[in-house]
């Protein structure tokens, strides 16, 4: 047949007519489920970018909280050098704006998130999209959150059917804990972490499913190995999924459910994943000797034992082999531990397993998200969904398939860790969503069956025969629907304002100046604009401030700082705590060591009722709520500071009790003489005093006086106070002030007869 005949008009016409007769056969149920999933994904994305409304007026989209700026530094370096390996190879990248004078070694960072962001940004810019890097990475958490919702649909579908998959996707999309970690600007390790966690569970469970073909199982095994290696290089909490997987396989062996597919998938998954992950210098081969990873090898030996025992060998041989393998595992663990080859888990992760040790480390305990979760907070987080979560546990136990066994272990272990540390509620969110969906699906399944089939069900009673009608099924479904709507749309535990929307609608931390105000509070952004202007400060100027503000000052403010949330040098954090809590003379001894030129404090002022009108008193959202941790952390270095002659033995402290005590009647902290002479007290109260002189006068309807007169600091001069002109009523009676002081070194050297 020639080309002309093939392309003849008649043949083309006949082909189009045949194509027109084709029909896509899609059921109404499938259309509804696809539409529901698309709607859930749309909700998941839009609810996570709601904070954008607070960024639109400024024209800039910043990052949320503090730690995301660390990831941004890495990503920016990769983009600027056009190489995702630039922080690691050929020379380590040292960020000199942070942790002066030694700088911050960025080559010790997990690479997955910044590499992903830098690669995607390179693709986007190559396609001609002109977008600022910080804006681009600010949207990635919301997109990752939407993808996690998409993956958990398939995971829930595998575990309990399509309705459970849709419900799990909906619950994860609206989980307040997960929204917080994937909302606009939260560019941190949880972004690849939770997505990898859900995706790995989905792939690994499919890989170990013996009903699948060998080819399909190997495909899922390879994918799960790659995802696990990405997880390990992206989030330190990968210890959890390694331990959970080993525990799951161990339980399967105990339940005598071993099959050869399990050995194949397990060995290939963890072998490939650990081989790939340890190629990164920050992970290295030391990772394999961690106390959290070695059990993976122990379970592998148990799988080998189970494989041998399933063969047709004598009982005596099976017994001898079992004893030998058990002895090898026990002796191997003990030998590795005693010889020092088994590395301890990092302190932060060990403190999750044993939360009581955190009380001995005020540096970890000072972070609110590292504290033990109160049961009241758990209920506030989960709401009425706890009832369905318990029902999900029941239905899971009733049908102990391999997938349900994994889900049960996932739910119980993640619940323990979530109660151990507040921030790990994000890890519990997927397990809670799956179990809650399983509970709702299990409760409603018989009622939907009654509605569809309309069976004539009768029950015998003392009075005769009673029939169960369709109306009861409708009432039950309506009741469950009402409970879910109440939990997701009204939330009576939070004054009928859904916590999910409140969590999503909050502005970024720097935009709200770190106070609980749903609005644009520009005091911190104004300060950062001031410090980043080279006419005011130079990038090499050292600004001493508490570690919470290090990233903001170093990245957005373009100055050099001493400490930040990386907390890589506890000694330096103790020194900064000493700077704040010592008197001016002793404080400047330490500040001179760091060539500091400025010192910064952040306070909030609240308006109270006094005997003769309104009074300004220190609030609780700034350094006035953090100074006690400065005292506790620096108090750990008491002996070191005394031996180095920074302070005498009589004036040194171990905790905040050296500076005063709370009033038993009012529960208000009362500073003693040493407390009133501390640098932090003077800087905070002088900033409050200046507001009453300037800002308080701007609101003639509410004249305000300070609750106590402040003393002007001797060696710290007012440089720029952002917020000192804020009117009393602008933020509901909360006035944030970011106070930047310049150190008067000439006055200090003249007074102490020293030279700089």
C-alpha positions as CSV (number, residue, x, y, z in Angstrom):
1,X,0.0,0.0,0.0
2,X,1.5,3.3,-1.1
3,X,1.9,6.5,1.0
4,X,-0.6,8.3,-1.2
5,X,-3.2,5.6,-0.6
6,X,-2.5,5.4,3.1
7,X,-3.0,9.1,3.5
8,X,-6.0,9.3,1.2
9,X,-8.9,11.5,2.2
10,X,-11.3,8.6,2.4
11,X,-9.2,6.6,4.8
12,X,-8.7,9.6,7.1
13,X,-12.4,10.3,7.1
14,X,-13.2,6.6,7.9
15,X,-10.7,6.6,10.7
16,X,-12.1,9.7,12.3
17,X,-15.6,8.2,12.1
18,X,-14.4,5.1,13.8
19,X,-12.7,7.2,16.5
20,X,-16.0,9.0,17.1
21,X,-17.7,5.7,17.9
22,X,-15.3,4.9,20.7
23,X,-16.6,5.5,24.2
24,X,-14.7,5.8,27.4
25,X,-16.4,3.5,29.9
26,X,-16.0,5.1,33.3
27,X,-18.4,4.3,36.0
28,X,-20.2,7.0,38.0
29,X,-18.5,5.7,41.2
30,X,-15.1,6.2,39.6
31,X,-15.9,9.7,38.5
32,X,-17.1,10.6,42.0
33,X,-14.0,9.2,43.7
34,X,-11.6,11.0,41.3
35,X,-13.6,14.2,41.7
36,X,-13.4,13.8,45.5
37,X,-9.7,13.1,45.4
38,X,-9.0,16.2,43.2
39,X,-11.1,18.3,45.6
40,X,-9.2,17.0,48.6
41,X,-5.9,17.8,46.9
42,X,-7.1,21.3,46.1
43,X,-8.1,21.8,49.7
44,X,-4.8,20.5,50.9
45,X,-2.8,22.9,48.7
46,X,-5.0,26.0,49.2
47,X,-5.2,25.7,53.0
48,X,-1.4,25.6,53.2
49,X,-0.9,28.8,51.2
50,X,-3.4,30.9,53.2
51,X,-0.6,32.8,55.0
52,X,0.2,34.3,51.6
53,X,-2.4,37.0,52.2
54,X,-0.2,38.5,54.9
55,X,2.8,38.6,52.5
56,X,1.0,40.2,49.5
57,X,1.1,43.8,50.9
58,X,4.9,43.7,51.2
59,X,5.5,42.0,47.8
60,X,7.9,39.5,49.4
61,X,7.3,35.9,50.5
62,X,9.6,35.0,53.4
63,X,10.2,31.7,55.3
64,X,8.3,30.7,58.4
65,X,9.8,30.1,61.9
66,X,13.6,29.9,62.1
67,X,15.1,26.6,61.0
68,X,13.9,26.9,57.4
69,X,16.5,29.7,56.9
70,X,19.3,27.1,57.5
71,X,17.9,25.0,54.6
72,X,17.7,28.2,52.5
73,X,21.4,29.0,53.1
74,X,22.3,25.6,51.6
75,X,19.9,25.9,48.7
76,X,21.1,29.4,47.9
77,X,24.7,28.3,47.8
78,X,23.9,25.4,45.5
79,X,22.0,27.7,43.1
80,X,24.7,30.4,43.1
81,X,27.4,27.8,42.3
82,X,25.2,25.9,39.9
83,X,26.2,22.7,41.7
84,X,24.0,20.7,44.2
85,X,27.3,19.3,45.7
86,X,28.9,22.8,46.3
87,X,28.4,22.8,50.1
88,X,30.2,19.5,50.3
89,X,32.7,19.3,47.4
90,X,35.4,20.2,46.7
91,X,35.7,22.3,49.9
92,X,33.3,22.5,52.8
93,X,31.1,25.6,52.7
94,X,31.5,27.8,55.8
95,X,28.8,30.4,56.4
96,X,30.7,33.3,58.0
97,X,27.6,35.4,59.0
98,X,26.7,32.8,61.6
99,X,28.5,31.5,64.7
100,X,31.2,34.1,64.6
101,X,34.2,33.8,64.7
102,X,34.5,30.2,63.6
103,X,31.5,30.3,61.2
104,X,29.0,27.5,60.5
105,X,30.2,24.4,58.7
106,X,27.3,23.7,56.2
107,X,28.9,20.5,54.9
108,X,27.6,18.7,58.0
109,X,24.0,19.2,56.7
110,X,21.6,16.6,55.3
111,X,21.4,17.2,51.6
112,X,18.1,15.9,50.3
113,X,15.9,19.0,50.8
114,X,18.3,21.7,49.5
115,X,19.4,19.5,46.6
116,X,15.8,18.9,45.6
117,X,14.9,22.5,45.9
118,X,18.0,23.7,44.0
119,X,17.4,21.2,41.2
120,X,13.7,22.1,40.8
121,X,14.6,25.8,40.9
122,X,17.1,25.2,38.1
123,X,14.5,23.5,36.0
124,X,12.0,26.3,36.6
125,X,14.4,29.1,35.7
126,X,15.6,27.1,32.7
127,X,12.0,27.1,31.5
128,X,11.9,30.9,31.7
129,X,10.0,31.4,35.0
130,X,11.3,34.4,36.8
131,X,10.8,33.8,40.5
132,X,12.8,34.7,43.6
133,X,14.5,31.8,45.3
134,X,13.0,32.4,48.7
135,X,9.5,32.7,47.2
136,X,10.1,29.5,45.3
137,X,11.2,27.4,48.3
138,X,8.4,28.9,50.4
139,X,5.8,27.2,48.2
140,X,7.6,23.8,48.2
141,X,6.2,22.7,51.6
142,X,2.6,23.2,50.5
143,X,3.2,21.2,47.3
144,X,4.9,18.4,49.3
145,X,2.0,18.4,51.7
146,X,-0.4,18.0,48.8
147,X,1.7,15.1,47.4
148,X,1.6,13.4,50.8
149,X,-2.1,13.6,50.8
150,X,-2.1,12.0,47.3
151,X,0.1,9.1,48.4
152,X,-1.8,8.4,51.6
153,X,-4.9,7.9,49.5
154,X,-3.3,4.9,47.8
155,X,-1.9,3.6,51.1
156,X,-5.3,3.8,52.7
157,X,-6.9,2.2,49.7
158,X,-4.5,-0.7,50.0
159,X,-5.2,-1.1,53.7
160,X,-9.0,-0.7,53.9
161,X,-10.5,0.1,50.5
162,X,-11.1,3.2,48.4
163,X,-13.5,4.9,50.9
164,X,-10.8,4.6,53.6
165,X,-8.2,6.0,51.2
166,X,-10.3,9.1,50.5
167,X,-11.0,9.6,54.2
168,X,-7.3,9.2,55.1
169,X,-6.4,11.8,52.4
170,X,-9.0,14.2,53.8
171,X,-7.9,13.8,57.4
172,X,-4.2,14.3,56.6
173,X,-5.1,17.3,54.4
174,X,-6.8,18.9,57.4
175,X,-4.5,17.7,60.2
176,X,-3.4,20.8,62.1
177,X,0.0,19.3,63.1
178,X,0.8,18.4,59.5
179,X,-0.5,21.7,58.2
180,X,1.9,23.5,60.5
181,X,4.9,21.6,59.1
182,X,3.9,22.0,55.5
183,X,2.4,25.4,55.3
184,X,3.8,28.3,53.3
185,X,7.4,29.0,54.2
186,X,8.1,26.0,56.5
187,X,11.0,24.9,54.3
188,X,12.5,22.3,56.7
189,X,13.5,18.7,56.9
190,X,9.9,17.5,57.7
191,X,9.0,18.5,54.1
192,X,10.9,15.5,52.4
193,X,10.6,13.5,55.7
194,X,6.9,13.0,56.0
195,X,6.4,12.5,52.3
196,X,9.2,9.9,52.1
197,X,7.8,8.2,55.2
198,X,4.3,7.7,53.7
199,X,5.7,6.8,50.2
200,X,8.1,4.3,51.7
201,X,5.4,2.5,53.7
202,X,3.2,2.3,50.6
203,X,6.0,0.9,48.4
204,X,7.5,-1.4,51.1
205,X,4.2,-3.0,51.9
206,X,3.5,-3.6,48.2
207,X,7.0,-5.0,47.8
208,X,6.4,-7.6,50.6
209,X,3.0,-8.6,49.3
210,X,3.5,-12.2,48.2
211,X,0.3,-12.1,46.0
212,X,2.2,-9.9,43.5
213,X,4.3,-11.2,40.7
214,X,8.1,-11.4,41.3
215,X,8.7,-8.6,38.7
216,X,6.2,-6.3,40.4
217,X,7.7,-7.0,43.8
218,X,11.2,-6.3,42.6
219,X,10.0,-3.0,41.1
220,X,8.4,-1.9,44.3
221,X,11.5,-3.1,46.2
222,X,13.8,-0.9,44.1
223,X,11.6,2.1,44.5
224,X,11.2,1.7,48.2
225,X,15.0,1.4,48.6
226,X,15.5,4.6,46.7
227,X,12.9,6.4,48.7
228,X,14.4,5.1,51.9
229,X,17.9,6.4,50.9
230,X,16.3,9.8,50.1
231,X,14.6,9.7,53.5
232,X,17.9,9.0,55.4
233,X,19.7,11.8,53.6
234,X,16.7,14.2,54.2
235,X,15.6,13.9,57.9
236,X,17.3,12.6,61.0
237,X,14.1,11.0,62.0
238,X,14.8,8.2,59.5
239,X,15.9,6.3,62.6
240,X,12.2,5.8,63.2
241,X,11.2,4.2,60.0
242,X,14.3,1.9,60.2
243,X,13.3,0.7,63.6
244,X,9.6,0.5,62.7
245,X,10.3,-1.7,59.7
246,X,12.6,-4.0,61.6
247,X,10.0,-4.3,64.4
248,X,7.3,-5.1,61.8
249,X,9.3,-7.9,60.2
250,X,10.3,-9.2,63.6
251,X,6.6,-9.4,64.6
252,X,5.8,-11.1,61.3
253,X,8.4,-13.8,62.1
254,X,7.0,-14.3,65.6
255,X,3.5,-14.8,64.1
256,X,5.0,-17.4,61.8
257,X,4.0,-15.5,58.7
258,X,7.4,-15.6,57.1
259,X,7.5,-16.0,53.3
260,X,10.6,-15.9,51.0
261,X,9.3,-12.7,49.4
262,X,9.8,-11.0,52.8
263,X,13.4,-11.9,52.9
264,X,14.0,-10.8,49.3
265,X,12.3,-7.5,49.6
266,X,13.7,-6.7,53.1
267,X,17.3,-7.5,52.2
268,X,17.3,-5.6,48.9
269,X,15.4,-2.6,50.3
270,X,17.7,-2.0,53.3
271,X,20.8,-3.1,51.5
272,X,20.4,-0.8,48.6
273,X,19.1,2.1,50.7
274,X,22.0,2.0,53.2
275,X,24.5,1.5,50.5
276,X,23.3,4.6,48.6
277,X,22.8,6.8,51.7
278,X,26.2,6.1,53.2
279,X,27.9,7.4,50.1
280,X,27.1,10.9,51.4
281,X,29.9,12.2,53.7
282,X,27.4,13.6,56.2
283,X,25.9,10.1,56.6
284,X,29.1,7.9,56.0
285,X,29.7,4.4,57.1
286,X,29.4,5.4,60.8
287,X,25.6,5.4,60.3
288,X,25.7,1.6,60.0
289,X,27.1,1.2,63.5
290,X,24.3,3.4,65.1
291,X,22.3,1.7,67.8
292,X,19.2,2.4,65.8
293,X,20.5,0.8,62.6
294,X,22.1,-2.4,63.9
295,X,18.8,-4.0,64.7
296,X,18.1,-4.0,61.0
297,X,21.0,-6.4,60.6
298,X,19.8,-8.5,63.5
299,X,16.3,-8.9,61.9
300,X,18.0,-9.9,58.6
301,X,19.7,-12.8,60.4
302,X,16.4,-13.8,61.8
303,X,14.9,-13.9,58.3
304,X,17.8,-16.1,57.2
305,X,17.0,-18.4,60.1
306,X,13.3,-18.5,59.2
307,X,14.3,-19.3,55.6
308,X,16.4,-22.2,56.7
309,X,13.8,-23.6,59.0
310,X,11.1,-23.7,56.3
311,X,13.3,-26.3,54.4
312,X,12.9,-30.0,55.0
313,X,15.6,-30.6,57.6
314,X,15.6,-32.5,60.9
315,X,14.2,-31.0,64.1
316,X,17.7,-31.3,65.7
317,X,19.3,-29.3,62.9
318,X,16.6,-26.6,63.2
319,X,17.2,-26.4,66.9
320,X,21.0,-26.2,66.6
321,X,20.8,-23.6,63.9
322,X,18.3,-21.5,65.9
323,X,20.6,-21.5,69.0
324,X,23.6,-20.7,66.9
325,X,22.0,-17.7,65.1
326,X,20.5,-16.4,68.4
327,X,23.9,-16.7,70.0
328,X,25.6,-14.8,67.1
329,X,23.1,-12.0,67.4
330,X,23.4,-11.6,71.1
331,X,27.2,-12.0,71.3
332,X,27.6,-9.6,68.3
333,X,25.5,-6.9,69.9
334,X,27.4,-7.2,73.2
335,X,30.8,-7.2,71.5
336,X,30.0,-4.2,69.3
337,X,28.7,-2.3,72.3
338,X,31.7,-3.1,74.6
339,X,34.3,-2.5,71.9
340,X,32.8,0.9,71.2
341,X,31.8,0.2,67.6
342,X,28.1,0.8,68.2
343,X,27.5,4.5,68.0
344,X,24.9,6.1,70.3
345,X,21.9,7.8,68.8
346,X,22.1,11.6,68.8
347,X,21.0,13.1,72.1
348,X,17.9,14.7,70.6
349,X,16.6,11.4,69.3
350,X,17.5,9.4,72.4
351,X,15.6,12.0,74.4
352,X,12.5,11.1,72.4
353,X,12.7,7.5,73.5
354,X,13.5,8.6,77.1
355,X,12.0,12.1,77.6
356,X,13.1,12.3,81.2
357,X,16.7,12.9,80.2
358,X,15.6,16.2,78.6
359,X,15.2,17.7,82.1
360,X,19.0,17.5,82.4
361,X,19.6,19.5,79.3
362,X,18.0,23.0,79.4
363,X,19.2,23.7,75.9
364,X,16.8,21.1,74.5
365,X,14.1,21.7,77.0
366,X,14.1,25.5,76.3
367,X,12.5,24.8,72.8
368,X,8.8,24.6,73.2
369,X,8.4,22.1,70.4
370,X,10.8,19.7,72.2
371,X,8.7,19.4,75.3
372,X,6.5,16.5,76.4
373,X,3.0,16.8,75.0
374,X,0.2,17.2,77.6
375,X,-2.8,15.0,77.1
376,X,-4.9,18.2,76.9
377,X,-2.9,19.3,74.0
378,X,-3.3,15.9,72.4
379,X,-7.1,16.1,72.6
380,X,-7.0,19.7,71.4
381,X,-4.9,18.5,68.4
382,X,-7.0,15.4,67.5
383,X,-10.5,16.4,68.8
384,X,-13.4,14.0,68.4
385,X,-11.3,12.1,65.9
386,X,-9.9,10.2,68.9
387,X,-13.1,8.1,69.0
388,X,-12.7,7.0,65.4
389,X,-8.9,6.4,66.0
390,X,-9.8,3.9,68.8
391,X,-12.4,2.3,66.5
392,X,-9.7,2.0,63.8
393,X,-7.4,0.2,66.3
394,X,-10.3,-2.2,67.0
395,X,-11.0,-3.0,63.3
396,X,-7.3,-3.3,62.7
397,X,-6.9,-5.9,65.5
398,X,-10.0,-7.8,64.2
399,X,-8.4,-8.2,60.8
400,X,-4.6,-8.8,61.4
401,X,-3.3,-8.8,57.9
402,X,0.3,-7.9,57.3
403,X,-0.7,-4.4,56.3
404,X,-2.9,-4.0,59.4
405,X,-0.1,-5.3,61.6
406,X,2.2,-2.6,60.2
407,X,-0.5,0.1,60.7
408,X,-1.1,-1.0,64.3
409,X,2.7,-0.8,65.0
410,X,2.9,2.5,63.2
411,X,0.0,4.0,65.1
412,X,1.1,2.9,68.6
413,X,4.8,3.8,68.2
414,X,4.1,7.2,66.6
415,X,1.6,8.0,69.3
416,X,4.3,7.3,71.9
417,X,6.8,9.5,70.2
418,X,4.1,12.3,69.7
419,X,3.4,12.3,73.4
420,X,7.1,12.4,74.1
421,X,7.8,15.4,72.0
422,X,5.3,18.0,70.7
423,X,6.9,18.4,67.2
424,X,6.5,14.7,66.5
425,X,2.7,15.1,66.2
426,X,3.6,15.6,62.5
427,X,4.9,12.0,62.4
428,X,1.7,10.7,64.2
429,X,-0.5,12.6,61.7
430,X,-0.3,10.0,58.9
431,X,-0.9,7.1,61.3
432,X,-3.8,8.9,62.9
433,X,-5.3,9.7,59.6
434,X,-5.1,6.1,58.4
435,X,-6.5,4.6,61.7
436,X,-9.2,7.2,61.9
437,X,-10.2,6.5,58.3
438,X,-10.2,2.8,59.0
439,X,-12.5,3.4,62.1
440,X,-15.0,5.6,60.1
441,X,-15.0,3.1,57.2
442,X,-15.5,0.1,59.5
443,X,-18.3,1.8,61.5
444,X,-20.2,2.9,58.4
445,X,-19.7,-0.2,56.2
446,X,-22.6,-2.3,57.6
447,X,-24.9,0.7,57.5
448,X,-24.1,1.4,53.8
449,X,-24.7,-2.3,53.1
450,X,-28.2,-2.0,54.7
451,X,-29.0,1.1,52.6
452,X,-27.8,-0.5,49.3
453,X,-29.3,-4.0,49.8
454,X,-32.2,-3.2,52.1
455,X,-32.1,-6.6,53.8
456,X,-34.9,-7.7,56.1
457,X,-33.0,-8.1,59.3
458,X,-34.9,-9.2,62.4
459,X,-33.9,-9.5,66.0
460,X,-35.7,-11.4,68.7
461,X,-36.7,-9.5,71.8
462,X,-38.8,-10.3,74.9
463,X,-41.9,-8.7,73.2
464,X,-41.5,-10.5,69.9
465,X,-39.7,-9.8,66.7
466,X,-38.3,-6.4,65.9
467,X,-37.1,-5.3,62.4
468,X,-34.1,-3.1,61.7
469,X,-35.2,-0.6,59.1
470,X,-33.2,1.5,56.7
471,X,-33.9,4.6,58.7
472,X,-31.6,3.4,61.5
473,X,-28.8,3.2,59.0
474,X,-29.4,6.7,57.8
475,X,-29.4,8.0,61.4
476,X,-26.1,6.3,62.1
477,X,-24.5,7.7,59.0
478,X,-25.9,11.2,59.8
479,X,-24.5,10.9,63.3
480,X,-21.0,10.0,62.1
481,X,-21.2,12.8,59.5
482,X,-22.2,15.3,62.2
483,X,-19.3,14.3,64.4
484,X,-16.8,14.7,61.6
485,X,-18.2,18.0,60.5
486,X,-18.1,19.2,64.1
487,X,-14.5,18.2,64.4
488,X,-13.3,19.6,61.0
489,X,-15.6,22.6,60.6
490,X,-16.6,23.9,64.0
491,X,-14.2,22.4,66.6
492,X,-16.1,23.1,69.8
493,X,-12.8,22.6,71.8
494,X,-11.5,25.9,70.3
495,X,-14.6,28.3,70.6
496,X,-16.1,26.9,67.4
497,X,-13.2,28.2,65.3
498,X,-11.7,25.2,63.5
499,X,-8.1,24.8,64.6
500,X,-7.2,23.6,61.2
501,X,-8.1,27.0,59.7
502,X,-6.6,28.9,62.6
503,X,-3.3,27.0,62.1
504,X,-3.3,27.7,58.4
505,X,-4.4,31.3,58.6
506,X,-1.7,32.5,60.9
507,X,0.9,34.8,59.2
508,X,4.5,33.9,59.0
509,X,6.4,34.2,62.3
510,X,8.6,37.1,61.1
511,X,5.6,38.8,59.5
512,X,3.7,38.8,62.8
513,X,6.9,39.7,64.8
514,X,6.6,36.4,66.7
515,X,3.5,37.4,68.6
516,X,0.1,35.7,68.4
517,X,-1.5,38.3,66.2
518,X,-3.3,37.4,63.0
519,X,-2.0,40.4,61.1
520,X,1.0,42.2,59.7
521,X,3.2,43.3,62.6
522,X,6.2,45.0,61.0
523,X,8.4,45.6,64.0
524,X,10.8,42.8,63.2
525,X,10.8,43.3,59.5
526,X,11.5,47.0,60.1
527,X,14.5,46.1,62.3
528,X,15.9,43.7,59.6
529,X,15.5,46.3,56.9
530,X,17.4,48.7,59.1
531,X,20.3,46.3,59.8
532,X,20.5,45.2,56.2
533,X,21.0,48.8,55.0
534,X,24.7,49.3,54.7
535,X,24.3,52.9,55.6
536,X,23.3,51.7,59.1
537,X,25.3,48.5,59.8
538,X,27.9,46.5,57.9
539,X,27.6,42.8,57.2
540,X,30.7,42.2,59.3
541,X,29.3,44.0,62.4
542,X,28.8,41.4,65.2
543,X,25.3,41.6,66.8
544,X,24.9,39.6,70.0
545,X,21.3,38.3,70.5
546,X,19.7,35.2,71.9
547,X,19.9,32.2,69.6
548,X,16.2,32.4,68.5
549,X,16.9,35.4,66.3
550,X,20.3,34.3,64.8
551,X,18.9,33.2,61.4
552,X,16.8,36.3,61.0
553,X,19.6,38.7,61.7
554,X,22.2,36.7,59.7
555,X,20.2,36.0,56.6
556,X,17.5,38.7,56.4
557,X,19.4,41.3,58.4
558,X,22.7,40.7,56.7
559,X,24.8,41.1,59.9
560,X,27.1,38.7,61.7
561,X,25.7,36.8,64.7
562,X,27.0,34.5,67.5
563,X,24.4,31.8,67.9
564,X,21.3,30.5,66.2
565,X,18.9,27.5,66.1
566,X,21.6,25.2,64.7
567,X,22.8,24.9,68.3
568,X,26.1,23.4,67.1
569,X,28.2,24.9,69.9
570,X,26.7,24.7,73.3
571,X,29.7,26.5,74.9
572,X,29.0,29.6,72.7
573,X,25.3,29.5,73.6
574,X,26.3,29.4,77.3
575,X,28.5,32.4,76.7
576,X,25.7,34.4,75.1
577,X,23.4,33.5,78.0
578,X,26.2,34.8,80.3
579,X,26.3,38.0,78.3
580,X,22.6,38.6,79.0
581,X,22.5,37.6,82.6
582,X,25.8,39.1,84.0
583,X,26.1,42.7,85.1
584,X,27.4,45.2,82.5
585,X,31.1,45.0,83.4
586,X,31.3,41.2,83.4
587,X,29.1,41.0,80.3
588,X,31.4,43.3,78.3
589,X,34.4,41.1,79.2
590,X,32.6,38.3,77.2
591,X,31.4,40.7,74.4
592,X,35.0,41.9,73.9
593,X,36.0,38.3,73.3
594,X,33.7,38.2,70.3
595,X,34.4,41.8,69.0
596,X,30.7,42.5,69.3
597,X,29.6,46.0,68.3
598,X,25.8,45.7,69.0
599,X,23.5,43.8,71.3
600,X,19.8,43.2,70.6
601,X,16.8,42.2,72.7
602,X,13.2,41.6,71.8
603,X,10.4,42.3,74.2
604,X,6.6,42.7,74.3
605,X,4.9,45.2,76.5
606,X,1.4,44.6,77.8
607,X,-0.9,47.2,79.3
608,X,-2.3,46.6,82.7
609,X,-4.5,48.5,85.2
610,X,-2.7,50.3,87.9
611,X,-3.8,52.4,90.9
612,X,-3.4,55.6,89.0
613,X,-4.2,54.6,85.4
614,X,-2.7,52.3,82.9
615,X,0.8,50.9,83.4
616,X,3.2,49.2,80.9
617,X,4.6,45.9,82.0
618,X,6.8,43.3,80.3
619,X,4.7,40.7,78.5
620,X,5.6,37.0,77.8
621,X,6.3,36.6,74.1
622,X,9.9,38.0,73.8
623,X,13.0,37.7,75.8
624,X,11.0,38.4,79.0
625,X,9.8,34.9,78.6
626,X,13.2,33.4,77.7
627,X,15.6,35.0,80.1
628,X,15.1,32.1,82.7
629,X,16.5,29.7,80.0
630,X,19.4,32.1,79.5
631,X,20.1,31.7,83.2
632,X,19.7,27.9,83.3
633,X,21.9,27.3,80.2
634,X,24.7,29.7,81.2
635,X,24.4,28.3,84.7
636,X,25.7,25.0,83.4
637,X,29.0,26.7,82.7
638,X,29.4,28.2,86.1
639,X,32.7,26.6,87.0
640,X,34.2,27.3,83.5
641,X,33.2,31.0,83.7
642,X,34.6,31.3,87.2
643,X,37.9,29.7,86.4
644,X,38.2,31.9,83.3
645,X,37.8,35.0,85.6
646,X,34.6,36.2,83.8
647,X,32.8,36.3,87.1
648,X,33.6,35.7,90.8
649,X,32.3,32.7,92.7
650,X,29.9,34.8,94.8
651,X,28.1,36.4,91.8
652,X,27.9,33.2,89.7
653,X,24.7,31.3,89.3
654,X,23.3,27.9,88.3
655,X,19.8,28.9,87.5
656,X,17.3,31.8,87.6
657,X,16.8,31.7,91.3
658,X,19.9,33.8,91.8
659,X,18.1,36.8,90.2
660,X,14.9,36.8,92.2
661,X,11.8,34.8,93.0
662,X,8.1,34.7,92.0
663,X,5.6,36.4,94.3
664,X,3.5,33.7,95.9
665,X,0.3,35.8,95.8
666,X,0.6,37.4,92.4
667,X,2.8,34.8,90.8
668,X,4.7,37.7,89.2
669,X,8.5,37.4,89.1
670,X,10.2,39.9,91.5
671,X,13.8,40.7,90.6
672,X,16.3,41.1,93.4
673,X,19.3,43.5,93.3
674,X,21.5,41.2,91.2
675,X,18.6,40.6,88.8
676,X,18.1,44.4,88.4
677,X,21.8,44.8,87.6
678,X,21.8,42.1,84.9
679,X,22.2,43.3,81.3
680,X,18.9,41.6,80.1
681,X,16.9,43.4,82.8
682,X,18.4,46.8,82.0
683,X,18.0,46.4,78.2
684,X,14.4,45.1,78.4
685,X,13.2,47.8,80.9
686,X,14.9,50.7,79.2
687,X,13.2,49.7,75.9
688,X,9.9,49.6,77.8
689,X,10.7,53.0,79.4
690,X,11.4,54.5,76.0
691,X,8.1,53.3,74.6
692,X,6.1,54.9,77.5
693,X,8.0,58.2,76.7
694,X,7.3,58.0,72.9
695,X,4.8,55.3,71.9
696,X,2.5,55.7,74.9
697,X,2.1,59.4,74.2
698,X,0.7,58.6,70.7
699,X,-2.6,57.4,72.2
700,X,-4.0,60.3,74.3
701,X,-7.1,58.2,75.2
702,X,-4.9,55.7,77.0
703,X,-1.9,57.4,78.7
704,X,0.5,54.8,80.1
705,X,3.3,54.9,82.6
706,X,5.9,52.2,83.3
707,X,5.2,49.8,86.2
708,X,8.6,50.7,87.6
709,X,11.2,53.3,86.6
710,X,14.0,52.0,84.4
711,X,17.7,52.8,84.7
712,X,19.6,53.8,81.5
713,X,22.3,51.3,80.7
714,X,25.8,52.6,81.3
715,X,27.6,51.0,78.3
716,X,24.8,50.4,75.9
717,X,23.5,53.2,73.8
718,X,20.2,53.3,72.0
719,X,20.9,52.6,68.3
720,X,17.4,51.8,66.8
721,X,14.3,50.7,68.6
722,X,11.7,49.2,66.2
723,X,8.3,49.5,67.7
724,X,8.9,52.3,70.1
725,X,6.3,54.4,68.3
726,X,3.7,51.7,68.2
727,X,0.3,53.0,69.5
728,X,-1.2,51.3,72.6
729,X,-4.3,49.9,70.9
730,X,-2.8,48.8,67.6
731,X,-2.2,45.1,68.4
732,X,-4.8,44.6,71.1
733,X,-2.6,45.9,73.9
734,X,0.5,43.9,73.0
735,X,3.4,46.1,71.9
736,X,6.4,44.4,70.3
737,X,9.7,46.2,70.6
738,X,13.0,45.1,68.9
739,X,15.7,47.1,70.6
740,X,19.2,47.4,69.1
741,X,21.9,48.9,71.3
742,X,25.3,50.0,70.3
743,X,28.1,49.1,72.7
744,X,30.0,52.1,74.0
745,X,33.4,50.6,74.1
746,X,35.2,53.9,74.7
747,X,33.2,54.5,77.9
748,X,33.8,50.9,79.1
749,X,37.6,51.1,78.5
750,X,37.8,54.5,80.1
751,X,35.9,53.3,83.2
752,X,37.9,50.1,83.5
753,X,41.3,51.6,82.5
754,X,41.6,49.0,79.7
755,X,42.2,49.2,76.0
756,X,40.3,47.5,73.2
